[in-house]
């Protein structure tokens, strides 16, 4: 009986995922050609389906940056779910944070049809950590942000905020540039690459349980040992024309894709 129930639940989840408006999310007019081209490296549909995204969910995107993934999530949840985007604080002391939030808000305002339902919250530990009503989110996601949290000494507080926002049994999906095993903490902060062991340690310390891993965002060409860290590779290409063809041939970084759950009890 339990086996039949599990099969039925799996079929229901797959149907709910298929019913989402993936065409608009991936190829809609609200997305620039440059951002659409990066689907090749970021595998948004495969990644979000691995995390279990389906219609009707309440989702929190943590540290959305310029909104690349917001472009994908907003159409998927516009008519059949809820999307919170936990960005920097309105009163952040750092000008970079304020400017990043301002650009993000301008992006949302420029296309009301897509983004009007998006709810923007602030994440600026330790002052602002209420990223969604406690215990209401089905899924929280973050993309290539752990190194920034480590730099800002905010990883523990950020993960605690995510844990608080999720329902018991909720899912936390994470993508991060992957460092070689044994990489020290200072190198992680400087390079942008973080070891899987460190990410799992931080998440488990916050109370999460590792549920699954995927290699959908893996890139075996990436050696993770460049002069300007991960920003040596596309899309940043921080070295300019120096060895540009070499780094473009590598493509975007090798990334871990991890799925955690918040225990029911």
Secondary structure, DSSP 8 states (H G I E B T S, - for coil): -HHHHHHHHHHHHHHHHHTS-HHHHHH-TTS-HHHHHTHHHH-HHHHHHHHT--TT-EEEEES-TT-HHHHHHHHHHTTTSEEEEEE--TT-SSHHHHHHHHHHHHHHHT-HHHHTT-EEEE-BTTTB---SSTT-EEEEEEES-HHHHHHTT-HHHHHHHHHHHEEEEEEEEEEEEB--TT--HHHHHHHS-B-HHHHHHHHHHTTEEEEEEE-TT--TT--S--TTGGGGSTTT-TTTTTTHHHHHHH-S--EEEEEEEE---
